[in-house]
Amino acid sequence: MTNKRIVLTTAGSRDEAQRIAHALVERQLAGCVNIVSPVESIYRWQGKVEEAEEWLLIIKTTASAFEQVRGAIQALHSYELPECVCLAIEDGSPGYLQWLEEAVQ
C-alpha cells in the first residue's frame, strides 16, 4: 500500500466543482482533481429520497494531507453535509506516484 489517497466529493454545480478543485490544487493539497459531469445522484436526505444532478470530484492527494483536504471541502462547499470519502491507493505507476508526492505539500 502507498500513502497516496483518492478523495471523492460531489458538488451541486460545475462552477462549485471547479472552485473547489482549483482551491485544492492551488493550496497544494491535491496534485490533480478530475471533475466528472454530470452524474445523477439518488440518496436519502432528511427522511426523503432525493434525486440531483451533481459533479463528481476525484481528488488525488496523500494520507498526510487528507485532514486538510477534508477541512477545505467543508469550508468551501455549499452543502450542509458534503460527501468526503477517502480511498487508499494500493499501488500505481511509480512515476505518477512520485509526481503526486511532489505536487502535494
C-alpha positions as CSV (number, residue, x, y, z in Angstrom):
1,M,0.0,0.0,0.0
2,T,1.1,3.6,-0.6
3,N,0.5,6.8,1.3
4,K,-1.5,8.2,-1.6
5,R,-5.2,8.7,-1.5
6,I,-8.2,9.3,-3.7
7,V,-10.9,11.5,-2.1
8,L,-14.4,11.7,-3.6
9,T,-16.9,14.5,-3.2
10,T,-19.7,15.9,-5.2
11,A,-20.8,19.4,-6.0
12,G,-24.2,20.9,-7.0
13,S,-22.8,22.8,-9.9
14,R,-19.9,22.9,-12.4
15,D,-18.8,26.3,-11.0
16,E,-18.7,25.0,-7.5
17,A,-16.8,21.9,-8.5
18,Q,-14.2,24.0,-10.4
19,R,-13.9,26.4,-7.5
20,I,-13.2,23.5,-5.0
21,A,-10.8,21.8,-7.5
22,H,-8.8,25.0,-8.1
23,A,-8.6,25.8,-4.4
24,L,-7.3,22.3,-3.6
25,V,-4.6,22.3,-6.3
26,E,-3.6,25.9,-5.7
27,R,-3.1,25.2,-2.0
28,Q,-1.1,22.1,-2.9
29,L,-3.5,19.8,-1.1
30,A,-4.1,17.9,-4.3
31,G,-1.9,17.1,-7.3
32,C,-4.9,16.7,-9.6
33,V,-8.7,16.9,-9.4
34,N,-10.8,15.3,-12.1
35,I,-14.4,16.6,-12.5
36,V,-16.9,14.1,-13.9
37,S,-20.0,15.8,-15.1
38,P,-22.8,15.4,-14.6
39,V,-23.6,12.4,-12.5
40,E,-27.1,11.5,-11.3
41,S,-27.3,11.0,-7.6
42,I,-30.2,9.3,-5.7
43,Y,-29.9,9.5,-2.0
44,R,-31.8,9.7,1.3
45,W,-31.8,13.1,3.0
46,Q,-33.8,14.1,6.0
47,G,-36.1,11.2,5.6
48,K,-36.9,11.6,1.9
49,V,-35.5,10.0,-1.2
50,E,-33.9,12.8,-3.3
51,E,-32.5,13.0,-6.8
52,A,-30.0,15.5,-8.1
53,E,-27.6,16.3,-10.9
54,E,-24.1,16.6,-9.4
55,W,-20.5,17.0,-10.4
56,L,-18.1,14.3,-9.1
57,L,-14.7,15.4,-8.0
58,I,-11.9,12.8,-7.9
59,I,-9.1,14.3,-5.8
60,K,-5.6,12.8,-5.8
61,T,-3.7,13.5,-2.6
62,T,-1.6,12.0,0.2
63,A,-2.6,10.5,3.5
64,S,-0.9,13.3,5.4
65,A,-2.9,16.0,3.5
66,F,-6.3,14.3,3.9
67,E,-7.4,16.1,7.0
68,Q,-6.6,19.5,5.3
69,V,-8.5,18.3,2.2
70,R,-11.5,17.4,4.3
71,G,-11.4,20.7,6.1
72,A,-11.1,22.6,2.8
73,I,-14.1,20.7,1.3
74,Q,-16.2,21.5,4.4
75,A,-15.2,25.2,4.3
76,L,-15.6,25.7,0.5
77,H,-18.7,23.6,0.0
78,S,-22.3,24.9,-0.2
79,Y,-23.8,21.6,1.1
80,E,-24.7,21.3,4.7
81,L,-23.1,17.9,4.7
82,P,-20.7,17.4,1.8
83,E,-19.6,14.0,0.8
84,C,-15.9,13.3,1.7
85,V,-14.8,9.7,1.2
86,C,-11.1,8.7,1.3
87,L,-9.8,5.6,-0.5
88,A,-6.3,4.2,-0.2
89,I,-4.3,3.7,-3.4
90,E,-2.8,0.3,-3.1
91,D,-0.3,0.6,-6.0
92,G,0.3,2.6,-9.1
93,S,2.7,3.9,-11.7
94,P,5.9,4.7,-9.8
95,G,6.5,7.9,-11.8
96,Y,2.9,9.1,-11.2
97,L,3.0,8.4,-7.5
98,Q,6.3,10.2,-7.2
99,W,4.8,13.2,-9.1
100,L,1.9,13.2,-6.7
101,E,4.2,13.1,-3.7
102,E,6.0,16.2,-5.0
103,A,2.8,18.0,-6.0
104,V,1.2,17.8,-2.6
105,Q,2.8,19.8,0.2
